[in-house]
């Protein structure tokens, strides 16, 4: 289960980079929400160990 959360977090960060670099005005808000979710998931993974 932990590996799945890590993979999802990495995918969300990649989507954020694509949106941030490719479409900064169109989907900026959504991409930043995805980034926050990814960071939270990574932190939960580190805390749970």
N, C-alpha and C positions, 0 to 999 in steps of 0.2 A: 504494500500500500504506500509506503514511503517513497519508493522509487517512482511510482506513478505520479505522486504529487510533485516530485522534483522535475519530472519530464514535462508536466503541464506548466510548471512555473517557467521552465526554459522556453517552451513554445510561446508563452505569453510575452516574455521579454523579447523574443525574436519578432513577434507581431508588433510590439511596441516600437522596436527599431525601424521596422519597415514603414510603419505609419508615421513615425516621427521624421524620418529622412525623406520618405516618398510623398506623403500627403499631409503636410503639417497643418493646413487650415481645415481640411475636409473632415478628418476624423480625430482631431487632437484630443478632445475631451474623452472620447471612448477609449482611445489608446492609453491615456494616462490612468484611467480607471483600471484597465487591464494590467498596467504596470504595478499599481498599488496592490492588486490582488496577487500578482506574481511575487512581489516582495514579501507579503504576508505569508504566502505559502512556503517560501524559502525559510523565513524566520521560524515558522511552526516546525518545519523539518529539522532545523538546527536545535531548537529547544527540546523536541522529543527525542532527538539523538538516534 
